[in-house]
Amino acid sequence: MFKFTHRRFLIMKSSLILMLLFDFTFSSGQIFFYNPGLEGLPTVSSPPPFWITCSWTPDTEPVNQDISPWYLFSSEGTTYLGLQTDSSSFFPEYHEACSQEMRCSLIPNHLSSFHLTLYSVINYIEMNYKTGAVLKLYGGLNQCDFDTLLWQSPVLDSVWHQYTSIFTPNKAYNYLIFQANNINIYDGLGNKHSYIGIDALSEITVQGYNFFSFPNTDTTINKGACVSFTAASDDTAATFYWSTTAGDSVATGDSINVCPATTTTYICTATLGCGQQFKDSVTVTVLGGGSSGTPIIKIPNLLSADNPTWQIINLQSSTSVTIYNTLGQLVYKRKEYNNTLNINTLSAATYFYEVKYGSQTYRGKLMVVR
């Protein structure tokens, strides 16, 4: 089978290729492909890195773009996977296919889905690509095991479109196989010829399965107090490692109890049995914990019958308060404010306050409404 080549597309910077191939950033709740963007050097009869040839000669496209406008540029990134499918007297069952070993196995009996973009070469007379094709997705227990048909695309046209593959696997498949297939339309000579492009795969979302749960929110404590955090996973083989942004090791296990002296951010790294990792973090702000533990105070901007006392949240010792009217005249000042300013102290009007403690200064408006 003849396939065009073009050398111009072989000139790529290796640094770009490495960046695109190895940027594995994982988030919770997903199963990930290696090289989901199908990036590589445009090459005939060789798929992109991390993709395995299962039948015939898949391509890393677009090697044909300068020869024929029917071959599209990548929908995202630089390259994509090209699969050809023919049925003729010479090639009765020519269906190119590629597979990939998943980062983690599929979860049996759980609804799963991912996005991908597809197109088909149509009306390319020289190659008899006259009709659209379909993509078939199989689950397998080894790299080219067409065990179960999980999903089939609609008939593809000559423009990139995003599709959602939705399926429920009946086994813990660790391979997905992508195969090009004809539709039942002949070219008038008893032949069927089609070519499809595959690009921009998303992660696989699994419904009803908790890969990593981190039900924690940033919190504020007084110096000397302690706080607990937890993490969880439905994977019984998962392990958890806790550390700080400073690189200090804290603990292993699905929970920690910490008593930081200064404001600290804790990172939980969960490693599943398959090796896939997830990370999340939580910050503990320590009041009175030194410069790195400078608390965030909250200053109200209204005094009224419903809020008759000016209460500064997280008020610190040695906090000074100065209040001016709109003419710039001093109307209130206290070096050691203790949350006692009352609505009866000031007339109904708009004022400007200045609150200081340590090296921190806050300025704003205060309205008094009766």
C-alpha positions as CSV (number, residue, x, y, z in Angstrom):
1,M,0.0,0.0,0.0
2,F,1.5,3.3,-1.1
3,K,1.6,6.2,1.4
4,F,3.1,9.6,0.6
5,T,5.9,11.1,2.6
6,H,7.2,14.7,3.1
7,R,10.5,15.5,4.8
8,R,9.6,19.1,5.8
9,F,7.6,17.8,8.7
10,L,10.5,15.8,10.1
11,I,12.3,19.0,11.1
12,M,11.1,19.5,14.7
13,K,12.8,20.6,17.9
14,S,13.3,17.7,20.2
15,S,12.7,19.9,23.2
16,L,9.2,20.6,22.0
17,I,8.5,16.9,21.5
18,L,9.7,16.0,25.0
19,M,7.7,18.7,26.5
20,L,4.5,17.5,24.8
21,L,5.1,13.8,25.5
22,F,6.1,13.9,29.2
23,D,3.8,16.5,30.7
24,F,1.9,14.1,32.9
25,T,-0.1,16.4,35.3
26,F,-2.7,14.3,37.1
27,S,-5.8,15.4,38.9
28,S,-8.3,13.4,40.9
29,G,-11.1,11.2,39.5
30,Q,-9.5,10.2,36.2
31,I,-7.6,7.6,34.3
32,F,-4.9,9.0,32.0
33,F,-3.5,8.2,28.6
34,Y,0.2,8.5,27.9
35,N,0.8,11.1,25.1
36,P,-3.0,11.9,24.8
37,G,-2.2,14.6,22.2
38,L,-0.6,12.0,20.0
39,E,2.5,14.1,19.5
40,G,5.6,12.9,17.7
41,L,7.6,13.2,14.5
42,P,5.4,12.9,11.4
43,T,6.2,9.4,10.1
44,V,4.7,6.9,7.7
45,S,4.0,3.5,9.1
46,S,4.8,4.4,12.7
47,P,2.4,5.6,15.4
48,P,3.3,8.4,17.9
49,P,5.3,7.5,21.0
50,F,3.6,5.3,23.7
51,W,1.1,4.0,21.0
52,I,1.4,0.4,19.9
53,T,0.8,-0.9,16.4
54,C,-1.7,-3.7,16.5
55,S,-2.4,-4.2,12.8
56,W,-0.9,-3.0,9.5
57,T,0.9,0.4,9.5
58,P,-0.6,3.4,11.4
59,D,1.0,6.8,10.7
60,T,2.0,9.8,12.7
61,E,0.4,12.6,10.6
62,P,0.4,15.0,8.9
63,V,3.1,13.7,6.6
64,N,0.8,14.1,3.6
65,Q,-0.4,17.7,4.0
66,D,1.8,19.3,1.3
67,I,0.8,16.5,-1.2
68,S,-2.9,16.6,-0.7
69,P,-5.2,19.1,1.1
70,W,-7.4,16.2,2.2
71,Y,-5.0,15.4,5.0
72,L,-5.6,18.0,7.8
73,F,-3.2,19.6,10.2
74,S,-3.5,18.6,13.8
75,S,-6.6,19.8,15.7
76,E,-4.4,20.5,18.7
77,G,-0.7,20.5,19.0
78,T,1.5,19.3,16.1
79,T,0.6,15.8,15.1
80,Y,-2.1,13.1,15.3
81,L,-2.6,9.4,14.7
82,G,-3.7,8.3,11.2
83,L,-5.4,4.9,10.5
84,Q,-6.3,3.5,7.1
85,T,-9.0,1.0,6.4
86,D,-9.7,-0.9,3.1
87,S,-11.7,-3.8,1.9
88,S,-10.8,-5.1,-1.6
89,S,-9.8,-8.2,-3.4
90,F,-6.2,-7.3,-2.4
91,F,-6.8,-6.4,1.2
92,P,-10.1,-8.0,2.3
93,E,-9.7,-6.9,5.9
94,Y,-7.2,-4.0,6.1
95,H,-8.1,-2.2,9.3
96,E,-5.2,-0.4,10.9
97,A,-5.3,-0.3,14.7
98,C,-3.3,1.1,17.6
99,S,-3.5,0.4,21.3
100,Q,-2.2,1.9,24.5
101,E,-1.6,0.5,28.0
102,M,-3.6,2.7,30.4
103,R,-2.0,4.4,33.3
104,C,-4.6,2.5,35.4
105,S,-7.0,-0.3,34.4
106,L,-10.6,0.5,33.7
107,I,-13.0,0.0,36.5
108,P,-15.5,-2.9,35.7
109,N,-19.2,-2.0,35.6
110,H,-18.6,1.7,36.0
111,L,-19.8,4.2,33.4
112,S,-16.7,5.7,31.8
113,S,-16.2,8.4,29.2
114,F,-13.6,10.5,27.4
115,H,-13.4,13.1,24.6
116,L,-11.4,12.8,21.4
117,T,-11.4,14.6,18.0
118,L,-11.8,12.7,14.7
119,Y,-12.0,13.3,11.0
120,S,-12.1,11.2,7.8
121,V,-10.4,11.7,4.4
122,I,-13.2,11.9,1.9
123,N,-13.3,12.4,-1.9
124,Y,-9.6,11.8,-2.3
125,I,-10.0,10.2,-5.7
126,E,-6.4,9.2,-6.3
127,M,-6.5,6.9,-3.2
128,N,-10.2,6.0,-3.7
129,Y,-11.0,7.6,-0.2
130,K,-14.6,8.3,-1.3
131,T,-16.6,7.7,1.9
132,G,-16.3,8.4,5.6
133,A,-15.2,5.8,8.1
134,V,-15.9,5.0,11.8
135,L,-13.6,4.4,14.7
136,K,-14.1,1.3,16.9
137,L,-12.8,1.2,20.4
138,Y,-12.0,-2.1,22.0
139,G,-11.0,-3.1,25.5
140,G,-8.2,-5.7,26.0
141,L,-6.2,-7.5,28.6
142,N,-3.1,-7.3,26.5
143,Q,-1.8,-4.8,24.0
144,C,-3.7,-6.1,20.9
145,D,-6.5,-8.1,22.5
146,F,-9.8,-7.1,20.8
147,D,-11.8,-8.6,23.6
148,T,-14.9,-6.4,23.7
149,L,-16.2,-3.6,21.5
150,L,-16.7,-0.7,23.9
151,W,-17.8,2.1,21.6
152,Q,-18.2,3.0,17.9
153,S,-18.1,6.5,16.5
154,P,-20.7,8.0,14.1
155,V,-19.7,8.1,10.4
156,L,-16.9,10.7,10.3
157,D,-16.7,13.6,7.8
158,S,-13.8,15.6,6.5
159,V,-13.7,18.2,9.4
160,W,-12.3,17.7,12.9
161,H,-15.1,17.2,15.4
162,Q,-15.0,16.4,19.1
163,Y,-16.8,13.2,20.1
164,T,-17.5,11.7,23.5
165,S,-16.8,8.0,23.9
166,I,-19.1,6.5,26.6
167,F,-18.9,2.9,27.7
168,T,-19.2,0.5,30.6
169,P,-16.4,-2.1,30.7
170,N,-17.2,-5.6,31.9
171,K,-13.5,-6.3,32.8
172,A,-10.6,-4.4,34.3
173,Y,-9.1,-3.7,30.8
174,N,-5.6,-2.2,30.9
175,Y,-5.5,-1.7,27.2
176,L,-7.6,0.3,24.8
177,I,-7.4,-0.5,21.1
178,F,-8.4,2.1,18.4
179,Q,-9.3,0.6,15.0
180,A,-10.4,2.2,11.8
181,N,-13.4,0.6,10.0
182,N,-15.3,1.2,6.7
183,I,-18.9,1.9,6.4
184,N,-20.9,-0.3,4.0
185,I,-20.5,1.9,0.9
186,Y,-18.4,0.8,-2.1
187,D,-16.6,2.9,-4.7
188,G,-18.4,1.1,-7.6
189,L,-15.5,-1.3,-8.1
190,G,-16.3,-3.5,-5.2
191,N,-13.8,-1.7,-2.9
192,K,-14.1,0.3,0.3
193,H,-11.3,2.8,1.2
194,S,-11.2,5.2,4.1
195,Y,-8.7,7.0,6.3
196,I,-9.2,8.7,9.6
197,G,-7.4,11.0,12.0
198,I,-7.4,10.7,15.8
199,D,-6.3,13.6,18.1
200,A,-6.6,15.3,21.5
201,L,-7.8,12.6,23.9
202,S,-9.0,13.7,27.3
203,E,-8.6,11.8,30.5
204,I,-11.1,9.0,31.2
205,T,-13.7,10.0,33.7
206,V,-15.2,7.1,35.8
207,Q,-18.5,7.6,37.4
208,G,-19.1,6.3,41.0
209,Y,-15.5,5.6,41.7
210,N,-13.4,7.7,44.0
211,F,-9.7,7.7,42.9
212,F,-8.8,10.4,45.4
213,S,-10.8,12.4,47.8
214,F,-9.4,15.4,49.8
215,P,-12.3,16.9,51.8
216,N,-10.2,19.6,53.5
217,T,-10.3,23.4,53.3
218,D,-7.8,26.1,54.4
219,T,-8.2,26.9,58.1
220,T,-7.0,29.3,60.7
221,I,-5.8,28.3,64.2
222,N,-4.2,30.0,67.2
223,K,-0.6,29.3,67.9
224,G,-0.3,26.1,70.0
225,A,-3.5,24.6,68.6
226,C,-3.7,21.5,66.5
227,V,-5.8,20.5,63.5
228,S,-6.5,17.2,61.6
229,F,-6.8,16.4,57.9
230,T,-7.9,13.3,56.0
231,A,-7.7,11.8,52.5
232,A,-9.3,8.7,50.9
233,S,-9.5,6.5,47.9
234,D,-11.6,3.6,46.7
235,D,-8.4,1.9,45.7
236,T,-7.5,-0.4,48.6
237,A,-3.9,-0.4,47.4
238,A,-3.6,3.4,47.6
239,T,-0.9,4.9,49.9
240,F,-0.7,8.5,51.2
241,Y,2.3,10.7,51.9
242,W,2.1,14.1,53.6
243,S,4.7,16.8,53.3
244,T,5.0,20.6,53.4
245,T,5.9,23.0,50.7
246,A,9.2,23.5,52.4
247,G,10.0,19.8,51.7
248,D,9.5,18.5,55.2
249,S,8.2,15.0,55.6
250,V,5.1,14.9,57.9
251,A,3.5,11.5,57.9
252,T,2.2,8.5,55.9
253,G,-1.4,7.2,56.1
254,D,-4.7,8.6,55.2
255,S,-4.9,11.2,58.0
256,I,-2.6,13.6,59.9
257,N,-2.9,15.7,63.1
258,V,-0.6,18.8,63.0
259,C,0.3,21.6,65.4
260,P,2.3,24.1,63.3
261,A,4.1,27.0,64.9
262,T,3.8,29.2,61.8
263,T,1.5,29.3,58.8
264,T,2.2,26.0,56.8
265,T,0.9,24.4,53.6
266,Y,0.5,20.6,53.7
267,I,0.6,18.5,50.6
268,C,-1.0,15.1,50.3
269,T,0.4,12.8,47.6
270,A,-1.8,9.7,46.9
271,T,-0.3,6.8,45.0
272,L,-2.7,4.2,43.6
273,G,-1.8,0.6,43.2
274,C,-1.2,1.2,39.5
275,G,1.3,3.9,40.2
276,Q,-0.8,6.9,39.2
277,Q,-0.5,9.8,41.6
278,F,-2.7,12.6,42.8
279,K,-1.9,15.6,44.8
280,D,-3.8,18.3,46.8
281,S,-2.9,20.7,49.5
282,V,-4.3,22.7,52.4
283,T,-2.9,25.7,54.3
284,V,-3.1,26.3,58.0
285,T,-2.8,30.0,59.0
286,V,-1.4,30.4,62.5
287,L,-2.4,33.4,64.5
288,G,0.5,34.9,66.5
289,G,2.9,32.6,64.6
290,G,5.4,35.1,63.6
291,S,5.9,36.9,60.2
292,S,5.2,33.7,58.2
293,G,2.0,33.3,60.3
294,T,0.6,36.8,59.9
295,P,-3.2,36.4,60.3
296,I,-5.8,37.8,57.9
297,I,-8.1,40.2,59.8
298,K,-11.5,41.2,58.7
299,I,-12.8,44.7,59.2
300,P,-16.5,45.5,59.0
301,N,-17.5,48.6,57.0
302,L,-20.9,49.2,58.6
303,L,-22.2,50.2,62.0
304,S,-26.0,50.0,62.3
305,A,-28.8,48.9,64.7
306,D,-28.2,45.3,63.7
307,N,-24.4,45.7,64.0
308,P,-23.9,48.3,66.8
309,T,-20.3,47.4,67.8
310,W,-17.3,47.6,65.5
311,Q,-15.9,44.1,65.8
312,I,-12.7,43.3,64.0
313,I,-12.4,39.6,63.3
314,N,-9.0,38.1,64.3
315,L,-8.2,41.3,66.2
316,Q,-4.5,41.2,67.3
317,S,-3.0,42.7,70.5
318,S,-1.4,46.1,70.1
319,T,-3.7,47.0,67.2
320,S,-4.3,50.8,66.8
321,V,-7.3,52.4,65.3
322,T,-7.7,55.9,63.9
323,I,-10.9,57.2,62.3
324,Y,-11.4,60.4,60.3
325,N,-14.5,62.1,58.9
326,T,-14.8,63.2,55.3
327,L,-13.2,66.5,56.1
328,G,-10.1,64.7,57.3
329,Q,-10.8,65.6,61.0
330,L,-9.8,63.0,63.6
331,V,-13.0,61.7,65.4
332,Y,-11.6,58.5,67.1
333,K,-8.3,57.1,68.1
334,R,-7.1,54.2,70.2
335,K,-3.7,52.7,70.5
336,E,-4.9,49.4,72.0
337,Y,-8.2,48.8,70.3
338,N,-10.4,46.2,72.0
339,N,-13.5,45.9,69.8
340,T,-15.6,48.3,71.9
341,L,-16.4,51.2,69.4
342,N,-20.1,51.6,69.6
343,I,-22.6,53.2,67.1
344,N,-23.4,55.8,69.8
345,T,-19.8,57.1,69.6
346,L,-20.2,58.4,66.0
347,S,-22.8,60.4,64.2
348,A,-24.5,58.9,61.1
349,A,-22.1,59.6,58.3
350,T,-19.3,58.1,56.2
351,Y,-15.8,57.8,57.8
352,F,-12.3,56.6,56.9
353,Y,-10.4,54.2,59.2
354,E,-6.8,53.2,59.5
355,V,-6.0,50.0,61.4
356,K,-2.4,49.1,62.2
357,Y,-0.7,46.1,63.9
358,G,2.9,45.1,63.5
359,S,4.0,45.9,59.9
360,Q,0.4,45.7,58.6
361,T,-1.8,48.7,57.7
362,Y,-5.4,48.5,56.6
363,R,-7.4,51.5,55.3
364,G,-11.1,51.7,54.3
365,K,-14.5,53.3,54.6
366,L,-16.8,52.9,57.6
367,M,-20.5,53.9,57.3
368,V,-22.6,54.6,60.4
369,V,-26.3,54.2,59.8
370,R,-29.0,54.8,62.4
